Amino acid sequence: MLRTVGYAVGLLLILLGLIWIAQGSGYFPYPASSFMINQSIWILWGGVMAAAGIAVTVIISRLRRRG
């Protein structure tokens, strides 16, 4: 159960990070009134969030291997 939650959290962080990167770079301008569109700081924060999601996913997968 804990591993499933860990994978879900990791994948959610990756997905949100990619959305933030896309909005910050202007490739995903939805909603049109979003303050994040074409703001380069959100590319950085999205990268940090996606990297955190990858780290969570890797840690969970390594814990799974150990048993």
C-alpha positions as CSV (number, residue, x, y, z in Angstrom):
1,M,0.0,0.0,0.0
2,L,2.8,2.4,0.9
3,R,4.6,1.7,-2.3
4,T,1.5,2.4,-4.4
5,V,1.0,5.7,-2.6
6,G,4.7,6.5,-3.2
7,Y,4.5,5.7,-6.9
8,A,1.3,7.8,-7.2
9,V,2.9,10.8,-5.4
10,G,6.1,10.5,-7.6
11,L,4.1,10.3,-10.8
12,L,1.9,13.2,-9.8
13,L,5.0,15.3,-9.0
14,I,6.4,14.5,-12.4
15,L,3.2,15.3,-14.2
16,L,2.7,18.6,-12.4
17,G,6.4,19.5,-13.0
18,L,6.0,18.9,-16.7
19,I,2.8,21.0,-16.8
20,W,4.6,23.9,-15.0
21,I,7.5,23.6,-17.5
22,A,5.1,23.7,-20.4
23,Q,3.2,26.7,-19.0
24,G,6.4,28.6,-18.1
25,S,7.7,28.1,-21.6
26,G,4.3,29.0,-23.2
27,Y,3.6,25.7,-24.8
28,F,0.6,25.0,-22.6
29,P,-1.3,28.3,-22.3
30,Y,-4.2,27.0,-20.3
31,P,-6.0,28.7,-18.7
32,A,-5.4,31.8,-20.8
33,S,-5.4,34.0,-17.7
34,S,-2.8,32.0,-15.8
35,F,0.0,34.0,-14.3
36,M,2.5,31.2,-15.1
37,I,2.4,31.6,-18.9
38,N,5.7,32.7,-20.4
39,Q,7.3,33.1,-17.0
40,S,10.7,31.4,-17.0
41,I,10.8,31.0,-13.3
42,W,8.1,28.3,-13.6
43,I,10.4,26.4,-16.0
44,L,12.9,26.2,-13.1
45,W,10.3,25.2,-10.5
46,G,8.8,22.7,-12.8
47,G,12.1,21.1,-13.3
48,V,12.7,20.9,-9.6
49,M,9.3,19.4,-9.0
50,A,9.8,16.8,-11.8
51,A,13.2,15.9,-10.5
52,A,11.7,15.4,-7.0
53,G,9.1,13.1,-8.5
54,I,11.8,11.1,-10.2
55,A,13.7,10.9,-7.0
56,V,10.6,9.7,-5.1
57,T,9.9,7.1,-7.8
58,V,13.5,5.8,-7.8
59,I,13.6,5.6,-4.0
60,I,10.3,3.7,-3.9
61,S,11.5,1.3,-6.5
62,R,14.7,0.6,-4.7
63,L,12.8,0.0,-1.4
64,R,10.7,-2.5,-3.3
65,R,13.7,-4.5,-4.5
66,R,15.0,-4.9,-1.0
67,G,11.8,-6.4,0.2
